[in-house]
Amino acid sequence: MKFLFDFFPILLFFVAYKLYDIYVATAVAIVAAAVQTAAFWFRHRRFEKMHLVTFGLLLVFGGLTIALHDPVFIKWKPTVINWLFAVVFMGSHWVGEKPLVERMMSHAIQAPRPVWMRLSWMWIMFFAGVGILNLYVAFNFAEETWVNFKLFGILGITFAFVIAQAFYLGRYVEEPKAEEKS
């Protein structure tokens, strides 16, 4: 359910694009992100950073797309988000004691420091690469191809990366001890 909630604006963008055009789809995504952010706040009485970042970037890039009637801005948004994540993951190497990926996952997996560092660099390269790939598709293929890639391509690449990461980290997952199982 959380997965659908998190991808709610992207799904509505896709549907609105198929029914109308890039400008209506962009407006729908902005409204969907606003609803998503507000709904999360009403339910949990806090904001989720990812929703705020997405909503903020949609307001800026989507707003420019609609105001200037130029889809180039909305095409840049996925790249900006991915590059922003790459910078945050990289910055976490120098801020705090642990890289961000370790902070996010160490409650579930115990791994040596070099594994966390490697994994962090993998995420940095992943985010940078997806940003570059988005620009390549956005500016070398038809707009409809980019819209399809934005939903299915980026999502598929992300799933594949997460599965590869799970295999990489699998050897560090500890089975519950006999006394914990009962």
Helices and strands as residue ranges (DSSP letters): H 2-6, H 8-19, H 22-44, H 49-57, I 58-62, H 63-68, H 72-91, H 100-105, H 113-140, H 143-148, I 149-153, H 154-169, G 170-172, H 178-181
